[in-house]
Amino acid sequence: MKINSVIIIGAGTMGQGIAEWFTRQNCLVEMVDQNDEFALMSLERIHKNFDKHLAASKLTLSDVVHFKNNLKVKKLEQINPEADLVIEAIVENLEAKKKLFATLDQLLSPKCLVASNTSSFPITQLAQGLSQQRKKKFLGLHFFNPATVMKLVEVINGMETHPQYAQDLIEWFNQRQKVACLCADSPGFIVNRVARNFYGEALRAAETYDQEKFKEIDTVMREVGGFKMGPFELMDLIGIDINYNVTQSVYDAFFQEARFKPHRLQRDMVVANFLGKKTNKGFYHYES
């Protein structure tokens, strides 16, 4: 498989990281967001990351110039319809995603692979309403934050996806120091399905907003459990709102199975805008 041109739709934390990673694979990358100003801010952050790597002698000047030239911000109607791969990384909202994919179905060449970075919605469900030809080239590519560092990529086929594309993508990613695995098309796939209990049981153990309890549980999970980060540290990094939305989505997809039920503490924190590191307040407090 040859992937030379990539379009990332959604310039938030995940979209920004995915765009930077593909740029560093020498791909031509177009980044799109419904908020043009936000997309330009994300582009600036990626440029700063390149500059930091240059200062640390991890990239050469020619690398940085090359990468910056290969990464562009575009409006949706301006994207290259002949791109090899388009990855959706917008808000985890089913209707918003389906509306975007219906638009992309009309904009893009039949040769283009279209993928969703969804962390919870089944790919078959997202493919509803697409043309039959597009469904064959539609799949899930779920990256993990930060996408430039985390190696795992979950690859998911829908019921009508041609299986060869997933196999080719797995081989392509594995050749570039990612660890790609094929997952069943079930809510949450592998990591987010298993992780619901990592977060949920920790929240039930803490029960109320108590930073001493959060610290205690995180310390036990790191020092005894061997995890690199405790559940509360990790939720602060991911974003409480994002984590809560994924939990709600998986809970609904499994017909409100009790083991996936979101915790009221997460809901209350979202309402209070305690979203983790991005707002400097989450389970812990951070300096700006």
C-alpha positions as CSV (number, residue, x, y, z in Angstrom):
1,M,0.0,0.0,0.0
2,K,1.2,3.5,-0.9
3,I,0.0,6.4,1.3
4,N,1.4,9.7,0.0
5,S,-1.4,12.1,0.7
6,V,-3.6,12.2,3.8
7,I,-6.4,14.4,5.0
8,I,-7.1,14.8,8.8
9,I,-10.5,16.2,9.6
10,G,-10.7,17.7,13.1
11,A,-7.7,19.7,14.5
12,G,-8.2,18.9,18.2
13,T,-5.7,17.1,20.3
14,M,-6.1,13.8,18.4
15,G,-6.3,15.3,14.9
16,Q,-3.3,17.5,15.6
17,G,-1.2,14.5,16.8
18,I,-2.3,12.3,13.9
19,A,-1.5,15.1,11.4
20,E,1.9,15.6,12.9
21,W,2.7,11.8,12.8
22,F,1.7,11.4,9.2
23,T,3.7,14.5,8.2
24,R,6.8,12.9,9.8
25,Q,6.2,9.8,7.6
26,N,6.8,12.2,4.6
27,C,3.2,12.3,3.6
28,L,1.5,15.4,2.2
29,V,-1.0,16.3,4.9
30,E,-4.1,18.5,4.8
31,M,-5.7,19.4,8.2
32,V,-9.3,20.6,8.3
33,D,-11.5,21.9,11.1
34,Q,-14.9,23.7,11.1
35,N,-13.1,26.5,13.0
36,D,-10.5,27.9,10.7
37,E,-8.8,29.9,13.5
38,F,-8.5,26.8,15.6
39,A,-7.0,24.8,12.7
40,L,-4.3,27.5,12.3
41,M,-3.6,27.4,16.0
42,S,-3.1,23.6,15.8
43,L,-0.8,24.1,12.8
44,E,1.3,26.6,14.8
45,R,1.5,24.0,17.7
46,I,2.8,21.4,15.3
47,H,5.4,23.8,13.9
48,K,6.5,24.5,17.4
49,N,6.9,20.8,18.0
50,F,9.1,20.5,14.9
51,D,11.2,23.4,16.2
52,K,11.6,21.8,19.6
53,H,12.8,18.6,17.9
54,L,15.2,20.7,15.9
55,A,16.6,22.4,19.0
56,A,17.1,19.0,20.6
57,S,18.9,17.7,17.5
58,K,16.2,15.1,16.9
59,L,15.4,16.6,13.5
60,T,17.5,18.4,11.0
61,L,16.8,21.8,9.6
62,S,16.0,20.3,6.2
63,D,13.6,17.8,7.9
64,V,11.7,20.7,9.6
65,V,11.5,22.8,6.4
66,H,10.3,19.7,4.5
67,F,7.6,18.8,7.1
68,K,6.3,22.4,7.4
69,N,6.0,22.6,3.7
70,N,4.1,19.3,3.5
71,L,1.5,20.3,6.1
72,K,-1.3,22.6,5.1
73,V,-4.6,23.8,6.6
74,K,-7.6,23.6,4.2
75,K,-11.3,24.2,4.2
76,L,-13.4,21.1,3.7
77,E,-14.4,22.1,0.2
78,Q,-10.8,22.7,-0.7
79,I,-9.4,19.2,0.1
80,N,-7.7,17.0,-2.4
81,P,-10.4,14.7,-3.7
82,E,-7.7,12.2,-4.9
83,A,-6.1,11.8,-1.5
84,D,-5.0,8.3,-0.5
85,L,-6.5,8.4,3.0
86,V,-8.9,10.6,4.9
87,I,-9.2,10.2,8.7
88,E,-12.0,11.7,10.7
89,A,-11.1,12.9,14.2
90,I,-14.0,15.2,15.1
91,V,-16.1,15.2,18.3
92,E,-17.4,11.8,19.5
93,N,-20.9,12.4,18.3
94,L,-22.6,9.8,16.1
95,E,-24.8,12.2,14.0
96,A,-22.0,14.7,13.5
97,K,-19.8,11.9,12.2
98,K,-22.4,10.4,9.9
99,K,-23.2,13.8,8.4
100,L,-19.5,14.4,7.7
101,F,-19.1,11.0,6.1
102,A,-22.1,11.6,3.8
103,T,-20.4,14.9,2.7
104,L,-17.1,13.1,2.1
105,D,-18.8,10.4,0.1
106,Q,-19.7,13.1,-2.4
107,L,-16.5,15.1,-2.3
108,L,-13.9,12.3,-2.6
109,S,-12.7,10.1,-5.5
110,P,-13.9,6.4,-5.3
111,K,-10.2,5.4,-4.8
112,C,-9.9,7.2,-1.5
113,L,-9.8,5.2,1.8
114,V,-11.9,6.8,4.5
115,A,-11.4,6.0,8.1
116,S,-12.8,7.1,11.5
117,N,-10.7,7.6,14.6
118,T,-13.8,6.9,16.7
119,S,-13.0,5.4,20.1
120,S,-16.5,3.9,20.7
121,F,-18.9,3.8,17.7
122,P,-19.1,0.6,15.6
123,I,-17.8,1.1,12.1
124,T,-20.8,-0.6,10.5
125,Q,-23.0,1.9,12.2
126,L,-20.9,4.8,11.0
127,A,-21.0,3.5,7.4
128,Q,-24.8,3.6,7.2
129,G,-25.9,5.9,4.4
130,L,-22.7,5.7,2.5
131,S,-22.6,4.4,-1.1
132,Q,-21.9,0.7,-1.6
133,Q,-18.6,1.5,-3.2
134,R,-17.5,3.7,-0.3
135,K,-18.5,1.1,2.3
136,K,-15.9,-1.3,0.9
137,K,-13.2,1.4,1.5
138,F,-14.4,2.6,4.9
139,L,-12.9,1.4,8.2
140,G,-11.8,2.4,11.6
141,L,-8.3,3.6,12.5
142,H,-8.2,4.4,16.2
143,F,-5.0,6.2,17.4
144,F,-4.1,6.9,21.0
145,N,-3.1,10.1,22.6
146,P,-0.4,11.4,22.0
147,A,-0.5,9.9,18.5
148,T,3.1,10.9,17.9
149,V,4.3,8.7,20.8
150,M,1.7,6.0,21.4
151,K,2.4,3.1,19.1
152,L,-0.9,1.3,19.1
153,V,-3.4,1.7,16.2
154,E,-6.6,-0.3,16.3
155,V,-7.8,-1.2,12.8
156,I,-11.5,-2.1,12.5
157,N,-13.4,-3.5,9.5
158,G,-17.1,-2.8,9.1
159,M,-19.4,-5.6,7.8
160,E,-18.9,-4.4,4.2
161,T,-15.3,-3.3,4.4
162,H,-13.0,-5.2,2.0
163,P,-10.7,-7.0,4.4
164,Q,-7.6,-6.5,2.2
165,Y,-7.4,-2.8,3.1
166,A,-7.1,-3.5,6.8
167,Q,-4.4,-6.0,6.2
168,D,-2.5,-3.6,4.0
169,L,-2.8,-0.8,6.5
170,I,-1.6,-3.0,9.4
171,E,1.5,-3.9,7.3
172,W,2.0,-0.2,6.4
173,F,1.8,1.0,10.1
174,N,4.0,-1.8,11.4
175,Q,6.7,-0.8,8.9
176,R,6.7,2.6,10.5
177,Q,7.2,1.7,14.2
178,K,3.5,1.6,15.0
179,V,1.8,-1.5,16.4
180,A,-1.4,-2.1,14.5
181,C,-3.9,-4.7,15.4
182,L,-7.1,-5.9,13.9
183,C,-10.1,-5.5,16.2
184,A,-13.7,-6.8,16.1
185,D,-16.3,-4.1,15.3
186,S,-17.8,-3.9,18.7
187,P,-18.3,-0.8,20.9
188,G,-15.0,0.4,22.4
189,F,-13.0,-2.1,20.3
190,I,-10.2,-3.5,22.6
191,V,-8.6,-0.8,24.7
192,N,-11.6,1.4,25.4
193,R,-13.8,-1.5,26.2
194,V,-11.3,-2.9,28.7
195,A,-10.4,0.6,30.0
196,R,-14.0,1.4,31.1
197,N,-13.5,-0.8,34.2
198,F,-10.0,0.7,34.8
199,Y,-11.6,4.2,35.1
200,G,-15.1,3.1,36.4
201,E,-13.9,1.0,39.3
202,A,-11.4,3.7,40.3
203,L,-14.2,6.3,40.3
204,R,-16.4,4.0,42.4
205,A,-13.5,3.4,44.8
206,A,-13.0,7.1,45.3
207,E,-16.8,7.9,45.2
208,T,-16.4,11.6,45.9
209,Y,-14.1,14.4,44.9
210,D,-11.2,13.8,47.2
211,Q,-7.7,14.5,45.8
212,E,-6.0,12.4,48.6
213,K,-8.1,9.4,47.5
214,F,-7.2,10.0,43.8
215,K,-3.5,10.2,44.7
216,E,-3.7,7.0,46.8
217,I,-5.4,5.0,44.0
218,D,-3.1,6.3,41.3
219,T,0.0,5.5,43.5
220,V,-1.2,1.9,44.1
221,M,-2.0,1.3,40.4
222,R,1.5,2.6,39.4
223,E,3.6,1.2,42.2
224,V,1.8,-2.1,42.7
225,G,-0.2,-2.6,39.5
226,G,2.7,-1.6,37.2
227,F,0.7,0.9,35.1
228,K,2.6,3.9,33.8
229,M,-0.1,6.2,34.9
230,G,-2.9,5.8,37.4
231,P,-6.6,6.1,36.3
232,F,-7.1,9.7,37.5
233,E,-3.8,10.9,36.1
234,L,-4.7,9.3,32.8
235,M,-8.3,10.8,32.7
236,D,-6.8,14.2,33.4
237,L,-4.5,13.8,30.4
238,I,-7.2,12.5,28.1
239,G,-9.8,15.1,29.2
240,I,-12.6,14.3,31.6
241,D,-15.2,15.3,29.0
242,I,-13.8,13.1,26.3
243,N,-13.5,10.2,28.7
244,Y,-17.0,10.7,30.0
245,N,-18.5,10.9,26.4
246,V,-16.7,7.6,25.5
247,T,-18.0,5.9,28.6
248,Q,-21.5,7.1,27.9
249,S,-21.2,5.9,24.2
250,V,-20.0,2.4,25.2
251,Y,-22.7,2.2,27.9
252,D,-25.4,3.0,25.4
253,A,-24.0,0.7,22.8
254,F,-24.1,-2.2,25.3
255,F,-27.8,-1.4,26.1
256,Q,-27.0,0.2,29.5
257,E,-25.0,-2.8,30.9
258,A,-24.3,-1.8,34.5
259,R,-20.5,-2.5,34.3
260,F,-20.1,0.3,31.7
261,K,-22.3,2.9,33.5
262,P,-20.7,6.4,33.7
263,H,-20.0,7.8,37.2
264,R,-21.9,10.9,38.4
265,L,-18.5,12.4,39.6
266,Q,-17.4,12.6,35.9
267,R,-20.6,14.2,34.9
268,D,-20.4,16.8,37.7
269,M,-16.8,17.6,36.8
270,V,-17.8,18.2,33.1
271,V,-20.6,20.5,34.2
272,A,-18.1,22.4,36.5
273,N,-15.5,22.6,33.6
274,F,-13.0,20.5,35.6
275,L,-11.8,18.8,32.4
276,G,-8.2,17.9,33.3
277,K,-4.9,19.4,32.2
278,K,-6.5,21.4,29.3
279,T,-8.4,23.5,31.9
280,N,-5.7,23.2,34.6
281,K,-8.3,21.6,36.9
282,G,-9.4,18.0,36.9
283,F,-8.9,15.3,39.5
284,Y,-5.7,17.3,40.2
285,H,-4.9,21.0,39.8
286,Y,-2.2,22.2,37.4
287,E,-0.3,25.4,36.9
288,S,-1.0,27.2,33.6
